[in-house]
């Protein structure tokens, strides 16, 4: 599927700001065989004092900005065209849960996509005993790791209720799990925590999800959203698979990947610092339009 993408972040400041530095991780990733980026552009308004780019450890493209002082408004816009291929794999080549430890022991690579980076707790995904117990129960009896991933994803989908205002970006996963509600970030980080607790490497994925309006209803501009899902390592032969617990499905052609990390902190779309002396407000919108 070929998509035209448009993402916009807007910030309004009650008083002029001091200087600041920002890191943007908002451009789709080029993934051979899965996702082809044909064009991307980022516009910053007002223009930054300095602008550069680099690739972080996990292979994510980062735009680095030095912003001037005196801003009352700030806007980041990304546009692009991406060809996304669906994952139609039905043959399950994943390892059995009992053989995973042996497969992991044979992996000596410590590159960006090594499963060893995604086995231990990370700053935003600590070990939570209640989530670990939940994961063990959900995955009990799974014949393969792909089955275990699907079982855990479905269980989290049934346990949680999507609520866009129930949590904040820094809400601990233990609180979201106990409250049984949250957004895609919460669903995904809870699932990653559960996978790691049973010895399955789990990564956090940032991206976009195309949404389809109900029959007979027009598509609304800005109705699509930034999204998050899970990447799980299922053995040496099958490698990584991706699952969306918010929607209880394996990832397919409607998902467009931005990047991978241990948790949200590694792939947050906008990070950095800015000197403020008053309140601020912000908003963002996403458009994904499929081309023939």
C-alpha positions as CSV (number, residue, x, y, z in Angstrom):
1,X,0.0,0.0,0.0
2,X,1.3,3.4,-1.0
3,X,0.6,6.2,1.6
4,X,0.9,9.9,1.7
5,X,1.7,11.0,5.2
6,X,1.4,14.3,7.0
7,X,2.2,14.9,10.7
8,X,2.0,18.3,12.5
9,X,3.0,19.3,16.0
10,X,2.1,22.8,17.3
11,X,3.1,24.5,20.5
12,X,1.8,27.8,21.9
13,X,3.7,29.6,24.7
14,X,2.1,32.1,27.0
15,X,5.4,34.1,27.2
16,X,8.4,34.2,24.9
17,X,10.7,31.3,25.4
18,X,14.4,31.1,26.0
19,X,16.6,29.1,23.6
20,X,16.1,25.4,23.3
21,X,17.3,22.1,21.8
22,X,14.9,19.5,20.4
23,X,15.3,16.0,18.9
24,X,12.6,14.8,16.5
25,X,11.9,11.1,15.7
26,X,9.0,11.6,13.3
27,X,10.1,10.3,9.9
28,X,9.1,6.8,8.7
29,X,11.9,4.2,8.6
30,X,13.2,2.6,5.5
31,X,12.9,-1.2,6.1
32,X,14.1,-3.5,3.2
33,X,11.4,-5.9,2.1
34,X,8.8,-4.3,4.4
35,X,8.6,-0.5,4.0
36,X,10.1,1.8,1.4
37,X,10.4,5.5,2.0
38,X,10.0,7.4,-1.3
39,X,10.1,10.9,0.1
40,X,10.2,12.8,3.4
41,X,10.5,16.4,4.5
42,X,10.5,18.2,7.9
43,X,9.6,21.9,8.1
44,X,10.3,23.8,11.3
45,X,8.5,27.1,11.9
46,X,10.1,29.5,12.8
47,X,13.3,28.2,11.3
48,X,15.9,26.8,13.8
49,X,19.3,28.4,14.4
50,X,21.0,25.1,13.7
51,X,19.7,21.8,12.2
52,X,21.5,18.5,11.7
53,X,20.6,14.8,11.6
54,X,22.0,11.5,12.8
55,X,21.0,7.9,13.2
56,X,20.7,6.7,16.8
57,X,21.9,3.3,18.2
58,X,18.7,1.5,17.3
59,X,18.8,2.8,13.7
60,X,16.2,5.5,14.1
61,X,16.6,8.7,12.1
62,X,16.8,11.8,14.3
63,X,16.6,15.5,13.4
64,X,18.5,17.7,15.9
65,X,17.4,21.4,16.3
66,X,18.8,24.4,18.1
67,X,15.9,26.8,18.5
68,X,16.1,30.6,19.0
69,X,14.9,32.5,22.0
70,X,11.7,34.6,21.9
71,X,9.2,32.1,20.5
72,X,5.5,32.3,21.2
73,X,4.6,29.6,18.7
74,X,6.5,26.6,17.4
75,X,5.5,24.1,14.7
76,X,7.0,20.9,13.3
77,X,5.5,19.5,10.1
78,X,6.5,16.2,8.4
79,X,5.3,15.1,5.0
80,X,6.2,11.9,3.1
81,X,5.3,9.0,0.8
82,X,5.8,5.5,2.0
83,X,5.2,2.1,0.3
84,X,4.2,-0.4,3.0
85,X,4.1,-4.1,2.3
86,X,1.8,-6.3,4.4
87,X,3.1,-9.2,6.4
88,X,1.0,-12.1,5.1
89,X,3.1,-14.8,6.9
90,X,0.8,-17.6,8.1
91,X,3.5,-20.3,8.4
92,X,4.6,-20.4,12.1
93,X,8.4,-21.0,12.2
94,X,8.8,-19.6,15.7
95,X,10.5,-21.6,18.5
96,X,8.8,-23.3,21.3
97,X,8.9,-21.5,24.7
98,X,11.1,-24.3,26.1
99,X,13.8,-23.8,23.4
100,X,14.0,-20.0,23.4
101,X,16.8,-19.8,26.0
102,X,19.0,-22.1,23.8
103,X,18.3,-19.9,20.8
104,X,19.2,-16.8,22.7
105,X,22.4,-18.3,24.0
106,X,23.6,-18.9,20.4
107,X,23.1,-15.2,19.5
108,X,26.4,-13.4,19.9
109,X,25.5,-10.3,17.9
110,X,25.0,-7.1,19.9
111,X,24.0,-4.8,17.0
112,X,20.9,-2.6,17.1
113,X,18.4,-5.4,16.5
114,X,20.0,-8.0,18.8
115,X,17.3,-9.6,21.0
116,X,19.7,-9.2,24.0
117,X,18.9,-5.4,24.2
118,X,15.2,-6.1,24.8
119,X,15.3,-8.7,27.5
120,X,15.8,-6.6,30.6
121,X,13.7,-3.9,32.3
122,X,14.2,-0.4,30.8
123,X,13.5,3.1,32.3
124,X,9.8,3.1,31.4
125,X,9.2,-0.6,31.4
126,X,10.2,-2.0,34.9
127,X,9.4,-5.4,36.1
128,X,5.9,-5.4,37.5
129,X,4.9,-8.6,39.4
130,X,1.2,-8.3,38.6
131,X,2.0,-8.0,34.9
132,X,4.4,-10.9,35.1
133,X,1.7,-13.1,36.7
134,X,-0.8,-12.1,34.1
135,X,1.6,-12.9,31.3
136,X,2.4,-16.3,32.6
137,X,-1.3,-17.2,32.9
138,X,-2.1,-15.8,29.4
139,X,0.8,-17.7,27.7
140,X,0.4,-21.0,29.6
141,X,0.1,-23.9,27.2
142,X,1.3,-22.0,24.1
143,X,2.9,-24.4,21.7
144,X,5.0,-21.7,19.9
145,X,6.3,-18.3,20.7
146,X,4.1,-16.8,18.0
147,X,1.1,-18.4,19.8
148,X,2.4,-16.9,23.1
149,X,2.6,-13.4,21.6
150,X,-0.9,-13.6,20.2
151,X,-2.3,-15.0,23.5
152,X,-0.7,-12.3,25.6
153,X,-1.8,-9.6,23.1
154,X,-5.4,-10.8,23.1
155,X,-5.4,-11.1,26.9
156,X,-4.2,-7.5,27.3
157,X,-6.7,-6.3,24.8
158,X,-9.5,-7.9,26.8
159,X,-8.1,-6.7,30.1
160,X,-7.7,-3.1,29.1
161,X,-10.1,-0.4,27.8
162,X,-8.8,2.2,25.4
163,X,-9.3,5.7,26.9
164,X,-7.5,8.7,25.5
165,X,-7.6,10.7,28.7
166,X,-7.1,8.0,31.3
167,X,-3.3,8.2,31.4
168,X,-0.5,10.7,30.7
169,X,2.7,10.1,28.7
170,X,4.6,9.4,32.0
171,X,1.9,7.3,33.8
172,X,3.7,4.2,35.2
173,X,2.7,1.0,33.5
174,X,1.7,-0.6,36.9
175,X,-0.9,2.2,37.3
176,X,-2.3,1.8,33.8
177,X,-2.5,-2.0,34.2
178,X,-4.2,-1.7,37.6
179,X,-6.6,0.9,36.3
180,X,-7.3,-1.3,33.2
181,X,-7.4,1.6,30.8
182,X,-5.0,3.7,28.7
183,X,-3.8,4.4,25.2
184,X,-1.7,2.5,22.7
185,X,1.5,3.5,24.6
186,X,0.2,1.8,27.7
187,X,-1.1,-1.3,25.9
188,X,2.3,-1.8,24.2
189,X,4.5,-1.1,27.2
190,X,2.4,-3.4,29.4
191,X,2.8,-6.2,26.7
192,X,6.5,-5.6,26.4
193,X,6.8,-5.9,30.2
194,X,4.8,-9.2,30.1
195,X,6.9,-10.6,27.3
196,X,10.2,-9.8,29.1
197,X,8.9,-11.3,32.3
198,X,8.6,-14.7,30.6
199,X,11.9,-14.5,28.9
200,X,10.8,-13.2,25.5
201,X,12.7,-10.2,24.1
202,X,10.2,-7.4,23.5
203,X,10.7,-4.0,21.8
204,X,8.5,-0.9,21.6
205,X,7.6,0.3,18.1
206,X,6.5,3.8,17.2
207,X,4.6,4.6,14.0
208,X,1.4,5.5,12.3
209,X,-1.9,3.5,11.9
210,X,-4.3,4.2,9.1
211,X,-7.9,4.3,10.2
212,X,-10.9,3.7,8.0
213,X,-14.1,5.7,8.6
214,X,-17.5,3.9,9.1
215,X,-19.4,3.1,5.9
216,X,-21.0,6.1,4.4
217,X,-19.0,8.6,6.6
218,X,-16.4,10.9,5.1
219,X,-12.8,10.6,6.2
220,X,-11.9,13.4,8.6
221,X,-8.7,15.4,8.2
222,X,-6.3,14.7,11.1
223,X,-8.3,11.7,12.2
224,X,-5.4,9.2,11.9
225,X,-3.0,9.1,14.9
226,X,0.5,8.3,15.9
227,X,0.4,4.7,17.2
228,X,2.5,2.2,19.1
229,X,2.8,-1.6,19.0
230,X,5.1,-4.4,20.0
231,X,8.0,-6.3,18.4
232,X,8.8,-9.8,19.9
233,X,11.7,-12.0,19.1
234,X,10.4,-15.6,18.5
235,X,13.6,-17.6,17.9
236,X,16.5,-17.8,15.6
237,X,14.6,-19.1,12.6
238,X,11.5,-16.9,12.7
239,X,13.2,-13.8,14.2
240,X,11.0,-10.8,15.0
241,X,7.3,-10.5,14.7
242,X,5.1,-7.5,15.4
243,X,1.8,-7.4,17.3
244,X,-0.7,-4.6,18.0
245,X,-2.3,-5.2,21.4
246,X,-4.5,-2.1,21.1
247,X,-6.3,-3.7,18.2
248,X,-5.6,-7.4,19.0
249,X,-3.9,-8.2,15.6
250,X,-0.6,-8.9,14.0
251,X,0.9,-5.8,12.3
252,X,0.1,-5.5,8.6
253,X,-0.1,-3.0,5.8
254,X,-2.1,-0.4,7.8
255,X,0.9,0.1,10.1
256,X,3.7,2.4,9.1
257,X,6.9,2.2,11.3
258,X,8.9,5.2,12.5
259,X,11.3,3.4,14.8
260,X,12.2,0.8,17.5
261,X,13.4,1.1,21.0
262,X,13.4,-0.4,24.5
263,X,10.4,1.7,25.5
264,X,8.7,5.0,24.6
265,X,11.6,7.0,25.8
266,X,13.8,5.7,23.0
267,X,11.4,6.7,20.2
268,X,9.4,9.6,21.6
269,X,8.6,11.9,18.7
270,X,9.7,15.1,20.3
271,X,12.3,15.4,23.1
272,X,14.7,18.0,24.4
273,X,14.7,21.1,26.6
274,X,13.5,24.7,26.3
275,X,13.6,27.5,28.9
276,X,10.0,28.6,29.8
277,X,8.6,31.3,32.0
278,X,4.9,30.6,31.7
279,X,2.3,28.0,30.5
280,X,2.3,26.2,27.2
281,X,-0.2,24.1,25.2
282,X,0.3,21.7,22.4
283,X,-1.5,19.6,19.8
284,X,-0.7,17.2,17.0
285,X,-2.5,15.8,14.0
286,X,-1.8,13.0,11.5
287,X,-3.1,12.3,8.1
288,X,-2.5,9.0,6.2
289,X,-4.0,8.8,2.8
290,X,-3.8,5.6,0.6
291,X,-2.9,6.2,-3.0
292,X,-4.1,4.0,-5.8
